[in-house]
Amino acid sequence: MRDSSRVSVVKVEETQSQRVDDDVVIEEPLEIRVNGDSLSVTMRTPGDDFDLAVGLLWTEGIIRSRDEIGTIAYCPDEEQPELKNIVNVVLVDTTRKIESSRRLWSNSSCGLCGKATLESIHQVCQPVASSIVISRELLFSLPSRLRQAQANFERTGGIHAVGLFDEQGSLLVLREDIGRHNAVDKVLGAALVGGLPVSETIMMVSGRLGFEIAQKALVAGIPVVASISAASSLAIELANDLGMTTIGFLRGRSMNVYSHPERIAAGGITA
């Protein structure tokens, strides 16, 4: 399944121009069905679609463990059977009907659209219980470790990445997608299916740390989320309320710690 394609572009540098081939990220719709009923359609980069579906079901509170999943398979599109743009998740409870406020078209950058209320999302999240303590040096190293593992970004320059690291800084799982929320769902879906314990991990994201990314991490029980960009006020509020450490502008040897700095080892960090 291709995640990029070659297109012809006119490259302009100063006063010179020439036609060259360039790699661009593929963006296509994916419909996610549960027990045959349509739940959501999102624009995503093809690849790791089953992880994306599982991660979405988990972070939406539809499932709470991998044991609730029976089978996952692509459904052929009657008009374009060669495409793999429909995924059906059959739950162990095959009679279950899913009621969701997320029956909508969402683009790859928008995560919160279609939610019933912020309060209902807040109710899904439980306080984080983790004893992880990490050093500043480890945190400073994460952006470069994430970047080095981004194969698609190196080709296209137009895709988000999310990585899960352990407390020693080892990369456990990485996923890329044109949508940052999709990349989070892919990582968390892979973690759930693989039985990866996430309560002692750090999630590093290449995009801004908004409310829904914080919410997804909290549903999974991830104690630390770091971003090379900014955090939003709602993400910080949620993280403060529910015990998650959030870090923004993690670049070079500096960072902003927005919530719960006690998880960062002593050495100049004060609450």
Sequence and secondary structure as in RCSB ss.txt:
>XXXX:A:sequence
MRDSSRVSVVKVEETQSQRVDDDVVIEEPLEIRVNGDSLSVTMRTPGDDFDLAVGLLWTEGIIRSRDEIGTIAYC
PDEEQPELKNIVNVVLVDTTRKIESSRRLWSNSSCGLCGKATLESIHQVCQPVASSIVISRELLFSLPSRLRQAQ
ANFERTGGIHAVGLFDEQGSLLVLREDIGRHNAVDKVLGAALVGGLPVSETIMMVSGRLGFEIAQKALVAGIPVV
ASISAASSLAIELANDLGMTTIGFLRGRSMNVYSHPERIAAGGITA
>XXXX:A:secstr
  SEEEEEEEEEETTEEEEEEEEEE  EEEEEEETTEEEEEEEE SS HHHHHHHHHHHTTS SSGGGEEEEEE 
  SS TT   EEEEEESSTT     TT SEE TT  STT S HHHHHHH         B HHHHHHHHHHHHHT 
HHHHHHS  EEEEEEETT  EEEEEEESSHHHHHHHHHHHHHHTT   TTEEEEESS B HHHHHHHHHHT SEE
EESS B HHHHHHHHHHT EEEEEEETTEEEEEE GGGB SSS   
